[in-house]
Amino acid sequence: MKRTKFVIGNWKMNGLKSSMNIYEGVNKHMLSNKKSSDLNVVICPPFTLINLFSSKKTSKIMIGAQDTHEKESGAYTGSISSQMLSDLGAGYVIIGHSERRQYFGENVKLLADKIIAAQKADLKVIFCIGELKNEIKNRKSVLRKQLKSLPKKLNYKNIIIAYEPVWAIGTGLIPSFDEINSIHLSIRDILKYDLKFSKNVSILYGGSVNPKNASNILSLENVDGALVGGASLNSKDFSNIIDYYT
């Protein structure tokens, strides 16, 4: 089965207007690559840069956001709705990142509401799941619980799953390649209550992905791409990761 491939950069709370040079460096690299590819490259900058990046007319890069509010509008000072993100030019949004779960207390119910709000605004959801270090032995049950945020009616075309073991994010540590492959297979197994979704949904790996380990990770049978953190802030490093697919 040929599933859609993604390389997605999560800039987190990094980036100023001057960071346009990183974006342009990656885009220039992609435009110069003559090989055909069905790869989707997405950059998720801070809210402040979404409009600037999405206004680039000759770009091969799609733009996403790092979070959204569960309501369409209202008295929620400081919050950004999915409709606002779509209006700015975003086509994707990350929901459920472990840092949102950890620092902002986001739970299964709240994340479910955010997914629904994002889909109403025609945003494709990058839904993050992953276990803490002390949850490794119970990994499958942890992932199963987190996946309960997904709506009952699933569409593989507007949801992407990103498996990011929390203990690997920013640490330089990753599971073994065989382990990554088997975890992705087990996630697909958990989702078999909707066979079409389970078979076709793209499942990405995230957590300390860099140019040195990307080729090994992205060559795994059950891995459909990468969610990249720190390495996406360097145009050369991010381009090298993208090159595996092109």
C-alpha positions as CSV (number, residue, x, y, z in Angstrom):
1,M,0.0,0.0,0.0
2,K,1.4,3.4,-1.1
3,R,0.6,5.9,1.6
4,T,1.3,9.6,1.5
5,K,4.7,10.6,2.7
6,F,5.3,13.7,4.9
7,V,8.3,15.6,6.3
8,I,7.0,18.1,8.8
9,G,9.0,20.7,10.7
10,N,7.8,21.9,14.1
11,W,9.5,25.1,14.9
12,K,8.0,25.4,18.4
13,M,8.5,28.8,20.1
14,N,11.3,29.8,17.7
15,G,11.5,32.1,14.7
16,L,11.3,35.8,13.9
17,K,10.6,37.6,10.6
18,S,14.3,37.2,9.8
19,S,13.8,33.4,9.9
20,M,12.3,33.7,6.4
21,N,15.8,32.8,5.2
22,I,15.4,29.3,6.7
23,Y,12.1,28.9,4.9
24,E,13.5,30.2,1.7
25,G,16.6,28.0,1.9
26,V,14.4,24.9,2.1
27,N,12.1,26.0,-0.6
28,K,15.0,26.9,-3.0
29,H,16.5,23.4,-2.4
30,M,13.1,21.8,-3.2
31,L,12.6,23.9,-6.4
32,S,16.1,22.9,-7.6
33,N,15.4,19.2,-7.2
34,K,14.2,18.0,-10.5
35,K,13.2,14.5,-9.3
36,S,9.4,13.9,-9.1
37,S,8.1,13.1,-5.6
38,D,4.8,12.7,-3.9
39,L,6.3,14.0,-0.7
40,N,4.4,16.6,1.3
41,V,6.7,19.1,3.1
42,V,5.1,21.1,5.9
43,I,6.6,23.8,8.2
44,C,4.7,24.7,11.3
45,P,6.1,28.1,12.5
46,P,4.8,30.2,15.4
47,F,1.5,31.9,14.8
48,T,3.3,35.2,14.1
49,L,4.9,33.8,10.9
50,I,2.1,31.8,9.3
51,N,0.8,34.7,7.1
52,L,4.3,35.7,6.1
53,F,5.3,32.1,5.0
54,S,1.9,31.3,3.4
55,S,2.1,34.4,1.2
56,K,5.1,33.0,-0.6
57,K,3.6,32.3,-4.1
58,T,6.3,30.1,-5.6
59,S,6.6,27.8,-2.6
60,K,6.6,24.0,-2.6
61,I,6.2,24.1,1.2
62,M,2.8,23.9,2.9
63,I,2.2,25.7,6.2
64,G,0.8,24.5,9.4
65,A,0.2,25.8,12.9
66,Q,1.3,24.3,16.2
67,D,-2.0,24.4,18.1
68,T,-5.6,25.6,17.8
69,H,-8.4,26.5,20.2
70,E,-11.4,24.1,20.4
71,K,-13.9,27.0,19.9
72,E,-14.7,28.8,16.7
73,S,-14.7,32.2,18.4
74,G,-15.5,33.9,21.7
75,A,-14.1,35.5,24.8
76,Y,-10.9,33.5,24.9
77,T,-8.2,36.2,25.3
78,G,-5.0,35.3,23.6
79,S,-6.3,32.2,21.8
80,I,-6.3,31.4,18.0
81,S,-9.2,29.5,16.4
82,S,-8.9,27.0,13.5
83,Q,-10.9,29.4,11.3
84,M,-8.3,32.1,12.0
85,L,-5.5,29.7,11.1
86,S,-7.2,28.8,7.8
87,D,-7.7,32.5,7.1
88,L,-4.0,33.1,7.5
89,G,-3.2,30.4,5.0
90,A,-2.4,27.4,7.2
91,G,-3.5,24.0,5.8
92,Y,-2.4,21.9,8.7
93,V,-2.3,22.0,12.5
94,I,-0.5,20.0,15.2
95,I,-2.8,18.8,17.9
96,G,-1.8,16.8,21.0
97,H,1.9,17.5,21.1
98,S,3.4,16.2,24.4
99,E,4.5,19.7,25.4
100,R,0.9,20.9,25.2
101,R,-0.2,17.9,27.2
102,Q,2.5,18.4,29.8
103,Y,2.6,22.2,30.2
104,F,-1.0,23.0,29.4
105,G,-2.8,20.0,30.8
106,E,-4.5,19.0,27.6
107,N,-6.5,15.8,27.9
108,V,-8.3,13.3,25.7
109,K,-11.6,15.2,25.7
110,L,-10.1,18.6,25.0
111,L,-7.9,17.2,22.1
112,A,-11.0,15.6,20.6
113,D,-12.8,18.9,20.6
114,K,-9.7,20.6,19.0
115,I,-9.6,17.9,16.2
116,I,-13.3,18.5,15.5
117,A,-12.8,22.3,15.4
118,A,-9.8,21.9,13.0
119,Q,-11.7,19.7,10.7
120,K,-14.6,22.1,10.5
121,A,-12.1,24.7,9.3
122,D,-10.7,22.3,6.7
123,L,-7.4,21.9,8.4
124,K,-5.5,18.6,8.2
125,V,-4.6,17.4,11.7
126,I,-1.2,16.2,12.7
127,F,-2.1,14.3,15.8
128,C,0.7,13.5,18.2
129,I,0.9,10.6,20.5
130,G,3.7,9.1,22.6
131,E,4.7,7.7,26.0
132,L,6.8,8.9,28.9
133,K,10.0,7.0,29.8
134,N,8.3,5.4,32.8
135,E,5.4,4.3,30.5
136,I,7.5,2.3,28.0
137,K,6.4,-1.1,29.5
138,N,2.7,0.0,29.1
139,R,3.3,1.8,25.8
140,K,0.5,0.2,23.8
141,S,-2.2,1.0,26.4
142,V,-0.9,4.6,26.7
143,L,-1.1,5.0,22.9
144,R,-4.5,3.4,22.8
145,K,-5.8,5.8,25.4
146,Q,-4.4,8.8,23.5
147,L,-5.9,7.7,20.2
148,K,-9.3,7.9,21.8
149,S,-9.2,11.6,21.0
150,L,-9.8,10.7,17.3
151,P,-13.4,11.2,16.1
152,K,-15.5,8.1,15.5
153,K,-15.8,8.9,11.8
154,L,-12.3,8.9,10.5
155,N,-10.9,10.2,7.2
156,Y,-7.3,9.2,6.5
157,K,-7.0,12.1,4.1
158,N,-7.3,14.8,6.8
159,I,-5.6,13.1,9.8
160,I,-1.9,12.3,10.2
161,I,-0.6,10.4,13.2
162,A,2.8,11.4,14.6
163,Y,4.3,9.0,17.1
164,E,6.8,10.8,19.3
165,P,8.1,9.1,22.4
166,V,8.3,11.9,24.9
167,W,11.6,10.7,26.3
168,A,13.2,11.0,22.8
169,I,12.2,14.6,22.1
170,G,15.2,16.9,22.2
171,T,17.4,14.3,23.9
172,G,19.2,12.7,21.0
173,L,17.9,9.3,22.1
174,I,15.5,7.2,20.0
175,P,14.1,3.7,20.1
176,S,15.9,1.1,18.0
177,F,14.9,1.1,14.4
178,D,13.3,-2.3,14.7
179,E,11.4,-1.0,17.7
180,I,10.2,2.1,15.8
181,N,8.9,-0.1,13.0
182,S,7.0,-2.4,15.3
183,I,5.5,0.5,17.3
184,H,4.1,2.0,14.1
185,L,2.7,-1.4,13.2
186,S,1.0,-1.7,16.6
187,I,-0.5,1.8,16.2
188,R,-2.0,0.7,12.9
189,D,-3.3,-2.4,14.7
190,I,-5.0,-0.2,17.4
191,L,-6.8,1.7,14.6
192,K,-8.2,-1.5,13.0
193,Y,-11.7,-0.6,14.3
194,D,-11.8,1.5,11.1
195,L,-10.0,-0.7,8.5
196,K,-9.9,1.8,5.7
197,F,-8.4,4.4,8.0
198,S,-5.9,2.0,9.6
199,K,-4.7,0.8,6.2
200,N,-4.3,4.2,4.6
201,V,-3.4,6.8,7.3
202,S,0.1,8.1,7.3
203,I,2.0,7.5,10.6
204,L,5.1,9.5,11.1
205,Y,8.0,9.2,13.6
206,G,9.2,12.2,15.6
207,G,11.7,12.7,18.4
208,S,15.4,13.6,17.8
209,V,15.1,13.1,14.0
210,N,18.3,14.5,12.3
211,P,20.2,14.0,9.0
212,K,22.3,11.2,10.6
213,N,19.4,8.9,11.5
214,A,16.7,10.1,9.1
215,S,17.5,7.7,6.3
216,N,17.4,4.7,8.6
217,I,14.1,5.8,10.1
218,L,12.4,6.8,6.9
219,S,13.4,3.6,5.2
220,L,11.3,1.6,7.7
221,E,8.3,-0.2,6.1
222,N,5.8,1.1,8.6
223,V,7.1,4.7,8.8
224,D,5.5,7.2,6.5
225,G,7.6,10.3,7.3
226,A,9.0,12.4,10.1
227,L,8.0,15.2,12.4
228,V,11.2,17.1,12.9
229,G,12.0,19.5,15.7
230,G,15.3,21.2,16.1
231,A,16.7,20.1,12.7
232,S,13.9,21.9,10.9
233,L,15.4,25.2,12.1
234,N,18.4,24.6,10.0
235,S,17.7,24.8,6.2
236,K,20.6,22.5,5.3
237,D,19.7,19.8,7.9
238,F,16.0,19.9,7.0
239,S,16.7,19.7,3.3
240,N,19.0,16.7,3.9
241,I,16.1,14.9,5.7
242,I,13.7,15.8,2.8
243,D,16.2,14.5,0.3
244,Y,15.7,10.9,1.5
245,Y,12.3,10.9,-0.3
246,T,13.3,12.9,-3.4
